[in-house]
Amino acid sequence: MSKSKEEFDKALLHLKSSNTEDEILSHITFIIKGFNISLYKDILLSNPYYKDLLKDIVKDVLFDLKKLKRVVEEEILSIDDVLKKEGYSIKLRELKGDCLSLSYEIDNKILDIKSLI
């Protein structure tokens, strides 16, 4: 999920050079979804216009993340079913571990984003 500081600076530059509200919404959404909250929280909250837009953006981003989490959880259940039927598989266990890690990462991202509002 997290990208480099250089990529963040580029995204921030795009946000600051936006000409329409749709562009601003798109860039803020991209920033919230793709970067660590420590990079953007103060910047977004210190700008009254961005802060006002955050409520709607956060709602949409949380919806997307929760949907993604459901898909990952379904994949974990599917892997469990295959493991029960076919027995031990190193590849499936690794895949399940990756899915669990992603699920925890999504949970942490959700908590971070909720702290914006």
Backbone as JSON Lines, residues from 0, in Angstrom:
{"i":0,"aa":"M","n":[0.81,-1.19,0.0],"ca":[0.0,0.0,0.0],"c":[0.86,1.27,0.0]}
{"i":1,"aa":"S","n":[1.86,1.31,0.86],"ca":[2.66,2.52,0.98],"c":[3.63,2.67,-0.18]}
{"i":2,"aa":"K","n":[3.77,3.89,-0.6],"ca":[4.69,4.21,-1.68],"c":[5.81,5.08,-1.11]}
{"i":3,"aa":"S","n":[6.78,5.44,-1.94],"ca":[7.93,6.2,-1.48],"c":[7.6,7.68,-1.24]}
{"i":4,"aa":"K","n":[8.48,8.34,-0.51],"ca":[8.35,9.77,-0.24],"c":[8.38,10.56,-1.55]}
{"i":5,"aa":"E","n":[9.19,10.12,-2.48],"ca":[9.28,10.78,-3.78],"c":[7.93,10.71,-4.52]}
{"i":6,"aa":"E","n":[7.29,9.55,-4.47],"ca":[5.98,9.39,-5.1],"c":[4.93,10.25,-4.39]}
{"i":7,"aa":"F","n":[5.07,10.35,-3.06],"ca":[4.15,11.2,-2.3],"c":[4.31,12.66,-2.71]}
{"i":8,"aa":"D","n":[5.54,13.11,-2.82],"ca":[5.79,14.5,-3.22],"c":[5.18,14.8,-4.58]}
{"i":9,"aa":"K","n":[5.27,13.84,-5.49],"ca":[4.69,14.0,-6.82],"c":[3.16,14.07,-6.73]}
{"i":10,"aa":"A","n":[2.57,13.2,-5.9],"ca":[1.11,13.2,-5.73],"c":[0.65,14.5,-5.1]}
{"i":11,"aa":"L","n":[1.41,15.01,-4.14],"ca":[1.08,16.27,-3.49],"c":[1.17,17.44,-4.47]}
{"i":12,"aa":"L","n":[2.15,17.4,-5.33],"ca":[2.28,18.42,-6.37],"c":[1.07,18.4,-7.3]}
{"i":13,"aa":"H","n":[0.62,17.2,-7.68],"ca":[-0.58,17.08,-8.52],"c":[-1.8,17.64,-7.8]}
{"i":14,"aa":"L","n":[-1.9,17.36,-6.5],"ca":[-3.03,17.87,-5.72],"c":[-3.01,19.39,-5.71]}
{"i":15,"aa":"K","n":[-1.86,19.96,-5.41],"ca":[-1.76,21.42,-5.31],"c":[-1.98,22.12,-6.65]}
{"i":16,"aa":"S","n":[-1.74,21.43,-7.75],"ca":[-1.93,22.05,-9.06],"c":[-3.29,21.71,-9.68]}
{"i":17,"aa":"S","n":[-4.14,21.07,-8.91],"ca":[-5.48,20.71,-9.4],"c":[-6.3,21.97,-9.67]}
{"i":18,"aa":"N","n":[-7.11,21.9,-10.71],"ca":[-7.93,23.04,-11.1],"c":[-9.41,22.87,-10.79]}
{"i":19,"aa":"T","n":[-9.84,21.64,-10.62],"ca":[-11.27,21.4,-10.36],"c":[-11.44,20.59,-9.08]}
{"i":20,"aa":"E","n":[-12.65,20.63,-8.55],"ca":[-12.94,19.87,-7.34],"c":[-12.8,18.37,-7.61]}
{"i":21,"aa":"D","n":[-13.21,17.92,-8.79],"ca":[-13.08,16.5,-9.14],"c":[-11.62,16.06,-9.12]}
{"i":22,"aa":"E","n":[-10.73,16.91,-9.64],"ca":[-9.3,16.58,-9.61],"c":[-8.8,16.52,-8.18]}
{"i":23,"aa":"I","n":[-9.22,17.47,-7.37],"ca":[-8.8,17.5,-5.96],"c":[-9.29,16.24,-5.25]}
{"i":24,"aa":"L","n":[-10.55,15.89,-5.45],"ca":[-11.09,14.68,-4.83],"c":[-10.31,13.44,-5.26]}
{"i":25,"aa":"S","n":[-10.01,13.36,-6.53],"ca":[-9.26,12.23,-7.06],"c":[-7.86,12.14,-6.46]}
{"i":26,"aa":"H","n":[-7.18,13.26,-6.36],"ca":[-5.82,13.25,-5.83],"c":[-5.79,12.96,-4.32]}
{"i":27,"aa":"I","n":[-6.73,13.52,-3.59],"ca":[-6.78,13.23,-2.15],"c":[-7.1,11.76,-1.92]}
{"i":28,"aa":"T","n":[-8.02,11.22,-2.69],"ca":[-8.35,9.8,-2.58],"c":[-7.12,8.95,-2.86]}
{"i":29,"aa":"F","n":[-6.39,9.28,-3.91],"ca":[-5.16,8.55,-4.26],"c":[-4.15,8.62,-3.11]}
{"i":30,"aa":"I","n":[-4.0,9.78,-2.52],"ca":[-3.05,9.95,-1.43],"c":[-3.47,9.13,-0.21]}
{"i":31,"aa":"I","n":[-4.74,9.2,0.15],"ca":[-5.22,8.46,1.32],"c":[-5.08,6.96,1.12]}
{"i":32,"aa":"K","n":[-5.4,6.48,-0.06],"ca":[-5.33,5.04,-0.33],"c":[-3.89,4.54,-0.42]}
{"i":33,"aa":"G","n":[-3.0,5.36,-0.92],"ca":[-1.68,4.86,-1.27],"c":[-0.53,5.2,-0.36]}
{"i":34,"aa":"F","n":[-0.74,6.09,0.6],"ca":[0.4,6.53,1.4],"c":[0.12,6.42,2.89]}
{"i":35,"aa":"N","n":[1.2,6.39,3.64],"ca":[1.12,6.33,5.09],"c":[0.53,7.63,5.62]}
{"i":36,"aa":"I","n":[-0.34,7.51,6.59],"ca":[-1.05,8.66,7.15],"c":[-0.09,9.72,7.71]}
{"i":37,"aa":"S","n":[1.07,9.3,8.18],"ca":[2.02,10.25,8.74],"c":[2.53,11.25,7.7]}
{"i":38,"aa":"L","n":[2.46,10.88,6.43],"ca":[2.9,11.78,5.37],"c":[1.88,12.87,5.06]}
{"i":39,"aa":"Y","n":[0.6,12.53,5.14],"ca":[-0.4,13.47,4.64],"c":[-1.36,14.05,5.67]}
{"i":40,"aa":"K","n":[-1.43,13.49,6.85],"ca":[-2.44,13.92,7.82],"c":[-2.38,15.42,8.11]}
{"i":41,"aa":"D","n":[-1.22,15.91,8.49],"ca":[-1.11,17.33,8.83],"c":[-1.39,18.23,7.63]}
{"i":42,"aa":"I","n":[-0.94,17.81,6.47],"ca":[-1.15,18.61,5.25],"c":[-2.63,18.73,4.94]}
{"i":43,"aa":"L","n":[-3.35,17.62,4.98],"ca":[-4.77,17.65,4.64],"c":[-5.61,18.34,5.72]}
{"i":44,"aa":"L","n":[-5.27,18.09,6.97],"ca":[-6.08,18.68,8.04],"c":[-5.8,20.17,8.23]}
{"i":45,"aa":"S","n":[-4.65,20.64,7.8],"ca":[-4.33,22.07,7.97],"c":[-4.97,22.95,6.89]}
{"i":46,"aa":"N","n":[-5.45,22.33,5.82],"ca":[-6.1,23.08,4.75],"c":[-7.62,22.95,4.94]}
{"i":47,"aa":"P","n":[-8.3,24.05,5.25],"ca":[-9.75,23.97,5.52],"c":[-10.56,23.36,4.38]}
{"i":48,"aa":"Y","n":[-10.17,23.63,3.15],"ca":[-10.9,23.08,2.01],"c":[-10.72,21.57,1.92]}
{"i":49,"aa":"Y","n":[-9.48,21.12,2.03],"ca":[-9.21,19.68,2.01],"c":[-9.9,18.99,3.18]}
{"i":50,"aa":"K","n":[-9.81,19.61,4.34],"ca":[-10.42,19.03,5.54],"c":[-11.92,18.86,5.37]}
{"i":51,"aa":"D","n":[-12.56,19.83,4.74],"ca":[-14.0,19.75,4.5],"c":[-14.35,18.59,3.56]}
{"i":52,"aa":"L","n":[-13.5,18.36,2.57],"ca":[-13.74,17.28,1.61],"c":[-13.46,15.89,2.21]}
{"i":53,"aa":"L","n":[-12.65,15.85,3.26],"ca":[-12.22,14.56,3.82],"c":[-13.37,13.66,4.26]}
{"i":54,"aa":"K","n":[-14.42,14.24,4.81],"ca":[-15.52,13.41,5.33],"c":[-16.08,12.48,4.27]}
{"i":55,"aa":"D","n":[-16.36,13.03,3.1],"ca":[-16.91,12.21,2.01],"c":[-15.88,11.26,1.45]}
{"i":56,"aa":"I","n":[-14.65,11.74,1.3],"ca":[-13.59,10.9,0.75],"c":[-13.31,9.72,1.67]}
{"i":57,"aa":"V","n":[-13.2,10.0,2.95],"ca":[-12.91,8.93,3.92],"c":[-14.01,7.88,3.9]}
{"i":58,"aa":"K","n":[-15.24,8.32,3.81],"ca":[-16.37,7.38,3.75],"c":[-16.22,6.43,2.55]}
{"i":59,"aa":"D","n":[-15.88,6.99,1.4],"ca":[-15.72,6.18,0.19],"c":[-14.51,5.24,0.28]}
{"i":60,"aa":"V","n":[-13.42,5.75,0.81],"ca":[-12.21,4.93,0.94],"c":[-12.44,3.79,1.93]}
{"i":61,"aa":"L","n":[-13.11,4.07,3.03],"ca":[-13.4,3.02,4.01],"c":[-14.31,1.95,3.4]}
{"i":62,"aa":"F","n":[-15.27,2.37,2.61],"ca":[-16.14,1.41,1.93],"c":[-15.31,0.48,1.04]}
{"i":63,"aa":"D","n":[-14.4,1.07,0.25],"ca":[-13.55,0.27,-0.64],"c":[-12.65,-0.68,0.15]}
{"i":64,"aa":"L","n":[-12.07,-0.2,1.24],"ca":[-11.18,-1.05,2.04],"c":[-11.95,-2.2,2.7]}
{"i":65,"aa":"K","n":[-13.14,-1.91,3.18],"ca":[-13.94,-2.97,3.8],"c":[-14.36,-4.02,2.77]}
{"i":66,"aa":"K","n":[-14.65,-3.56,1.57],"ca":[-14.98,-4.49,0.48],"c":[-13.77,-5.36,0.16]}
{"i":67,"aa":"L","n":[-12.61,-4.76,0.08],"ca":[-11.37,-5.5,-0.17],"c":[-11.11,-6.51,0.94]}
{"i":68,"aa":"K","n":[-11.34,-6.11,2.18],"ca":[-11.13,-7.01,3.31],"c":[-12.05,-8.22,3.22]}
{"i":69,"aa":"R","n":[-13.31,-8.0,2.81],"ca":[-14.24,-9.12,2.65],"c":[-13.74,-10.1,1.59]}
{"i":70,"aa":"V","n":[-13.21,-9.59,0.51],"ca":[-12.67,-10.45,-0.55],"c":[-11.49,-11.26,-0.03]}
{"i":71,"aa":"V","n":[-10.61,-10.63,0.73],"ca":[-9.46,-11.33,1.29],"c":[-9.92,-12.41,2.27]}
{"i":72,"aa":"E","n":[-10.91,-12.07,3.1],"ca":[-11.44,-13.06,4.06],"c":[-12.08,-14.24,3.34]}
{"i":73,"aa":"E","n":[-12.78,-13.96,2.25],"ca":[-13.37,-15.06,1.46],"c":[-12.27,-15.94,0.88]}
{"i":74,"aa":"E","n":[-11.19,-15.34,0.45],"ca":[-10.06,-16.1,-0.08],"c":[-9.44,-16.99,1.0]}
{"i":75,"aa":"I","n":[-9.33,-16.46,2.2],"ca":[-8.79,-17.25,3.32],"c":[-9.69,-18.46,3.58]}
{"i":76,"aa":"L","n":[-11.0,-18.25,3.59],"ca":[-11.93,-19.36,3.8],"c":[-11.82,-20.38,2.68]}
{"i":77,"aa":"S","n":[-11.66,-19.91,1.46],"ca":[-11.51,-20.8,0.31],"c":[-10.23,-21.63,0.44]}
{"i":78,"aa":"I","n":[-9.17,-21.0,0.87],"ca":[-7.9,-21.72,1.07],"c":[-8.07,-22.76,2.16]}
{"i":79,"aa":"D","n":[-8.76,-22.41,3.24],"ca":[-9.01,-23.37,4.32],"c":[-9.78,-24.58,3.82]}
{"i":80,"aa":"D","n":[-10.79,-24.33,2.98],"ca":[-11.57,-25.43,2.41],"c":[-10.7,-26.37,1.59]}
{"i":81,"aa":"V","n":[-9.84,-25.8,0.76],"ca":[-8.95,-26.62,-0.07],"c":[-7.98,-27.4,0.81]}
{"i":82,"aa":"L","n":[-7.46,-26.76,1.84],"ca":[-6.53,-27.45,2.74],"c":[-7.21,-28.62,3.45]}
{"i":83,"aa":"K","n":[-8.47,-28.45,3.84],"ca":[-9.22,-29.54,4.49],"c":[-9.44,-30.7,3.53]}
{"i":84,"aa":"K","n":[-9.73,-30.38,2.28],"ca":[-10.03,-31.43,1.31],"c":[-8.77,-32.12,0.79]}
{"i":85,"aa":"E","n":[-7.73,-31.33,0.53],"ca":[-6.55,-31.88,-0.13],"c":[-5.37,-32.11,0.81]}
{"i":86,"aa":"G","n":[-5.47,-31.62,2.02],"ca":[-4.37,-31.82,2.97],"c":[-3.33,-30.71,2.89]}
{"i":87,"aa":"Y","n":[-2.22,-30.97,3.54],"ca":[-1.16,-29.97,3.69],"c":[-0.55,-29.57,2.36]}
{"i":88,"aa":"S","n":[-0.34,-28.27,2.19],"ca":[0.31,-27.74,1.0],"c":[1.11,-26.5,1.42]}
{"i":89,"aa":"I","n":[2.39,-26.53,1.18],"ca":[3.25,-25.4,1.56],"c":[2.81,-24.13,0.84]}
{"i":90,"aa":"K","n":[2.54,-24.26,-0.44],"ca":[2.13,-23.09,-1.24],"c":[0.83,-22.48,-0.72]}
{"i":91,"aa":"L","n":[-0.14,-23.33,-0.4],"ca":[-1.42,-22.81,0.12],"c":[-1.25,-22.18,1.5]}
{"i":92,"aa":"R","n":[-0.42,-22.79,2.33],"ca":[-0.16,-22.21,3.66],"c":[0.51,-20.84,3.51]}
{"i":93,"aa":"E","n":[1.45,-20.73,2.58],"ca":[2.1,-19.44,2.34],"c":[1.09,-18.41,1.82]}
{"i":94,"aa":"L","n":[0.23,-18.85,0.91],"ca":[-0.79,-17.95,0.37],"c":[-1.74,-17.5,1.48]}
{"i":95,"aa":"K","n":[-2.12,-18.41,2.34],"ca":[-2.99,-18.05,3.46],"c":[-2.29,-17.05,4.37]}
{"i":96,"aa":"G","n":[-1.02,-17.27,4.63],"ca":[-0.25,-16.32,5.45],"c":[-0.19,-14.94,4.82]}
{"i":97,"aa":"D","n":[0.01,-14.91,3.51],"ca":[0.02,-13.62,2.8],"c":[-1.34,-12.93,2.89]}
{"i":98,"aa":"C","n":[-2.41,-13.72,2.76],"ca":[-3.76,-13.16,2.86],"c":[-4.03,-12.62,4.26]}
{"i":99,"aa":"L","n":[-3.6,-13.36,5.28],"ca":[-3.77,-12.89,6.66],"c":[-3.0,-11.6,6.9]}
{"i":100,"aa":"S","n":[-1.78,-11.54,6.38],"ca":[-0.98,-10.31,6.52],"c":[-1.67,-9.14,5.84]}
{"i":101,"aa":"L","n":[-2.21,-9.37,4.66],"ca":[-2.92,-8.32,3.94],"c":[-4.16,-7.88,4.72]}
{"i":102,"aa":"S","n":[-4.85,-8.83,5.3],"ca":[-6.03,-8.51,6.09],"c":[-5.67,-7.62,7.28]}
{"i":103,"aa":"Y","n":[-4.58,-7.93,7.97],"ca":[-4.12,-7.11,9.1],"c":[-3.69,-5.72,8.61]}
{"i":104,"aa":"E","n":[-3.06,-5.67,7.47],"ca":[-2.63,-4.39,6.9],"c":[-3.85,-3.52,6.55]}
{"i":105,"aa":"I","n":[-4.87,-4.15,6.02],"ca":[-6.11,-3.42,5.71],"c":[-6.75,-2.91,7.0]}
{"i":106,"aa":"D","n":[-6.78,-3.74,8.04],"ca":[-7.34,-3.31,9.33],"c":[-6.59,-2.08,9.86]}
{"i":107,"aa":"N","n":[-5.27,-2.11,9.78],"ca":[-4.48,-0.98,10.25],"c":[-4.74,0.27,9.42]}
{"i":108,"aa":"K","n":[-4.88,0.1,8.12],"ca":[-5.16,1.24,7.24],"c":[-6.53,1.83,7.57]}
{"i":109,"aa":"I","n":[-7.51,0.97,7.84],"ca":[-8.85,1.43,8.21],"c":[-8.79,2.26,9.5]}
{"i":110,"aa":"L","n":[-8.06,1.77,10.48],"ca":[-7.93,2.51,11.75],"c":[-7.26,3.87,11.53]}
{"i":111,"aa":"D","n":[-6.2,3.87,10.71],"ca":[-5.51,5.12,10.41],"c":[-6.45,6.13,9.76]}
{"i":112,"aa":"I","n":[-7.19,5.66,8.78],"ca":[-8.08,6.57,8.04],"c":[-9.22,7.07,8.91]}
{"i":113,"aa":"K","n":[-9.72,6.21,9.79],"ca":[-10.79,6.65,10.7],"c":[-10.32,7.77,11.62]}
{"i":114,"aa":"S","n":[-9.02,7.82,11.88],"ca":[-8.49,8.87,12.76],"c":[-8.5,10.24,12.09]}
{"i":115,"aa":"L","n":[-8.76,10.28,10.79],"ca":[-8.83,11.57,10.1],"c":[-10.12,12.33,10.39]}
{"i":116,"aa":"I","n":[-11.16,11.59,10.76],"ca":[-12.45,12.28,10.97],"c":[-12.88,12.19,12.42]}
